[in-house]
Amino acid sequence: MPSSFIQDYLSNPEFISLIGATIIGIVMYVCAIVHIPFIAALVSVGTAPGIALAFLIAGVSANLPGMISVWKLIGKRAVFIYAGITVVFGIIAGYAVNLLFAESFVPQFDLSRSARGVQMAGYFNIRFPETFKTVCATAIAAIGFYAWAMYFMRHFRKQ
């Protein structure tokens, strides 16, 4: 996404931007570990702080894959109550933060300075040989196929 899009639409601390960021946060699945650097990158290019907060709350608490899982486990009523409460309070919190901080907000996060930290994190990655990766992928695929086979065998035995 170009930074000009973010500066044009998400730097505006109005209510419609809060709702848009919340909807994007619900639909877009971002791993919980990645949310903080993602939000920092959004804020560094000019996103209003309340909009970033609304996106964070909606993305972590009411993302679409999580809600589908909860729907199947607990039911649709629980999903609507939970998602509704978190989205409404996320928008309220974002609006309050924008009222307090949006006018005087100047992003302080510099992505160019954090490049060293990202580079250092690369040193801590474990690199496995390709044969080990292939063996692990084959084992996982075999376990998955076995689970599907058991499911279909049980399903056809009932009929």
One Martini backbone bead per residue (centre of mass of N, CA, C, O) as a GRO file, in nm:
protein
  159
    1MET     BB    1   0.095   0.037   0.025
    2PRO     BB    2   0.088   0.351  -0.018
    3SER     BB    3   0.166   0.631   0.165
    4SER     BB    4  -0.043   0.822   0.031
    5PHE     BB    5  -0.295   0.670   0.120
    6ILE     BB    6  -0.249   0.699   0.423
    7GLN     BB    7  -0.229   1.012   0.427
    8ASP     BB    8  -0.515   1.063   0.301
    9TYR     BB    9  -0.705   0.851   0.489
   10LEU     BB   10  -0.552   0.792   0.788
   11SER     BB   11  -0.476   1.093   0.891
   12ASN     BB   12  -0.774   1.133   0.926
   13PRO     BB   13  -0.955   1.184   1.240
   14GLU     BB   14  -1.216   1.067   1.148
   15PHE     BB   15  -1.483   0.856   1.174
   16ILE     BB   16  -1.460   0.712   0.894
   17SER     BB   17  -1.166   0.614   0.940
   18LEU     BB   18  -1.227   0.435   1.181
   19ILE     BB   19  -1.418   0.240   1.036
   20GLY     BB   20  -1.224   0.155   0.811
   21ALA     BB   21  -0.998   0.041   0.997
   22THR     BB   22  -1.180  -0.168   1.134
   23ILE     BB   23  -1.257  -0.330   0.883
   24ILE     BB   24  -0.970  -0.399   0.802
   25GLY     BB   25  -0.899  -0.545   1.072
   26ILE     BB   26  -1.109  -0.772   1.037
   27VAL     BB   27  -1.035  -0.883   0.748
   28MET     BB   28  -0.744  -0.863   0.826
   29TYR     BB   29  -0.482  -1.087   0.872
   30VAL     BB   30  -0.281  -1.055   1.167
   31CYS     BB   31  -0.049  -1.140   1.347
   32ALA     BB   32   0.009  -1.068   1.674
   33ILE     BB   33   0.319  -1.010   1.643
   34VAL     BB   34   0.281  -0.800   1.391
   35HIS     BB   35   0.111  -0.558   1.489
   36ILE     BB   36   0.314  -0.358   1.613
   37PRO     BB   37   0.495  -0.303   1.363
   38PHE     BB   38   0.258  -0.224   1.182
   39ILE     BB   39   0.164   0.020   1.347
   40ALA     BB   40   0.434   0.169   1.343
   41ALA     BB   41   0.436   0.205   1.035
   42LEU     BB   42   0.173   0.364   1.012
   43VAL     BB   43   0.257   0.600   1.201
   44SER     BB   44   0.523   0.682   1.045
   45VAL     BB   45   0.331   0.773   0.780
   46GLY     BB   46   0.058   0.926   0.939
   47THR     BB   47  -0.122   0.789   1.125
   48ALA     BB   48  -0.355   0.812   1.335
   49PRO     BB   49  -0.368   0.701   1.657
   50GLY     BB   50  -0.671   0.608   1.667
   51ILE     BB   51  -0.666   0.437   1.412
   52ALA     BB   52  -0.450   0.241   1.506
   53LEU     BB   53  -0.610   0.142   1.753
   54ALA     BB   54  -0.861   0.036   1.605
   55PHE     BB   55  -0.707  -0.167   1.432
   56LEU     BB   56  -0.583  -0.329   1.662
   57ILE     BB   57  -0.841  -0.419   1.808
   58ALA     BB   58  -0.983  -0.550   1.565
   59GLY     BB   59  -0.753  -0.744   1.472
   60VAL     BB   60  -0.724  -0.907   1.741
   61SER     BB   61  -1.039  -0.961   1.829
   62ALA     BB   62  -1.208  -0.951   1.515
   63ASN     BB   63  -1.112  -1.155   1.325
   64LEU     BB   64  -1.230  -1.360   1.085
   65PRO     BB   65  -1.100  -1.637   1.157
   66GLY     BB   66  -1.174  -1.628   1.459
   67MET     BB   67  -1.485  -1.598   1.422
   68ILE     BB   68  -1.530  -1.865   1.277
   69SER     BB   69  -1.437  -2.044   1.509
   70VAL     BB   70  -1.637  -1.940   1.722
   71TRP     BB   71  -1.892  -2.007   1.567
   72LYS     BB   72  -1.843  -2.322   1.572
   73LEU     BB   73  -1.812  -2.348   1.891
   74ILE     BB   74  -2.045  -2.136   2.016
   75GLY     BB   75  -2.171  -1.918   1.815
   76LYS     BB   76  -2.332  -1.645   1.677
   77ARG     BB   77  -2.408  -1.479   1.924
   78ALA     BB   78  -2.123  -1.456   2.049
   79VAL     BB   79  -1.994  -1.317   1.808
   80PHE     BB   80  -2.171  -1.061   1.798
   81ILE     BB   81  -2.113  -0.963   2.081
   82TYR     BB   82  -1.805  -0.958   2.081
   83ALA     BB   83  -1.757  -0.793   1.820
   84GLY     BB   84  -1.933  -0.552   1.890
   85ILE     BB   85  -1.789  -0.461   2.146
   86THR     BB   86  -1.497  -0.433   2.032
   87VAL     BB   87  -1.563  -0.236   1.803
   88VAL     BB   88  -1.700  -0.010   1.960
   89PHE     BB   89  -1.465   0.034   2.168
   90GLY     BB   90  -1.248   0.087   1.953
   91ILE     BB   91  -1.379   0.341   1.836
   92ILE     BB   92  -1.395   0.500   2.099
   93ALA     BB   93  -1.092   0.494   2.164
   94GLY     BB   94  -0.997   0.624   1.898
   95TYR     BB   95  -1.156   0.887   1.929
   96ALA     BB   96  -1.029   0.975   2.198
   97VAL     BB   97  -0.737   0.984   2.099
   98ASN     BB   98  -0.788   1.194   1.877
   99LEU     BB   99  -0.888   1.420   2.064
  100LEU     BB  100  -0.616   1.432   2.234
  101PHE     BB  101  -0.365   1.380   1.986
  102ALA     BB  102  -0.397   1.461   1.674
  103GLU     BB  103  -0.303   1.763   1.652
  104SER     BB  104  -0.001   1.702   1.806
  105PHE     BB  105   0.090   1.479   1.618
  106VAL     BB  106   0.421   1.323   1.591
  107PRO     BB  107   0.610   1.113   1.446
  108GLN     BB  108   0.892   0.913   1.601
  109PHE     BB  109   0.920   0.681   1.410
  110ASP     BB  110   1.213   0.526   1.263
  111LEU     BB  111   1.271   0.292   1.022
  112SER     BB  112   1.576   0.329   0.956
  113ARG     BB  113   1.681   0.269   1.252
  114SER     BB  114   1.544  -0.032   1.269
  115ALA     BB  115   1.716  -0.204   1.067
  116ARG     BB  116   1.921  -0.325   1.268
  117GLY     BB  117   1.715  -0.500   1.424
  118VAL     BB  118   1.628  -0.669   1.183
  119GLN     BB  119   1.908  -0.777   1.116
  120MET     BB  120   1.956  -0.914   1.393
  121ALA     BB  121   1.713  -1.110   1.377
  122GLY     BB  122   1.839  -1.277   1.140
  123TYR     BB  123   2.061  -1.420   1.321
  124PHE     BB  124   1.833  -1.597   1.493
  125ASN     BB  125   1.788  -1.778   1.272
  126ILE     BB  126   1.699  -2.095   1.173
  127ARG     BB  127   1.875  -2.313   0.952
  128PHE     BB  128   1.759  -2.560   0.754
  129PRO     BB  129   1.775  -2.819   0.577
  130GLU     BB  130   1.606  -2.926   0.303
  131THR     BB  131   1.558  -3.220   0.392
  132PHE     BB  132   1.420  -3.154   0.658
  133LYS     BB  133   1.185  -2.993   0.536
  134THR     BB  134   1.076  -3.224   0.361
  135VAL     BB  135   1.019  -3.425   0.588
  136CYS     BB  136   0.823  -3.244   0.746
  137ALA     BB  137   0.618  -3.193   0.518
  138THR     BB  138   0.550  -3.492   0.473
  139ALA     BB  139   0.448  -3.553   0.759
  140ILE     BB  140   0.220  -3.346   0.763
  141ALA     BB  141   0.072  -3.453   0.513
  142ALA     BB  142   0.022  -3.739   0.623
  143ILE     BB  143  -0.146  -3.654   0.867
  144GLY     BB  144  -0.367  -3.513   0.703
  145PHE     BB  145  -0.453  -3.756   0.528
  146TYR     BB  146  -0.526  -3.938   0.764
  147ALA     BB  147  -0.749  -3.760   0.881
  148TRP     BB  148  -0.928  -3.761   0.627
  149ALA     BB  149  -0.961  -4.068   0.607
  150MET     BB  150  -1.100  -4.104   0.882
  151TYR     BB  151  -1.338  -3.923   0.826
  152PHE     BB  152  -1.451  -4.075   0.575
  153MET     BB  153  -1.482  -4.349   0.707
  154ARG     BB  154  -1.686  -4.259   0.925
  155HIS     BB  155  -1.895  -4.138   0.729
  156PHE     BB  156  -1.949  -4.408   0.558
  157ARG     BB  157  -2.032  -4.597   0.797
  158LYS     BB  158  -2.301  -4.447   0.875
  159GLN     BB  159  -2.441  -4.515   0.583
   0.00000   0.00000   0.00000
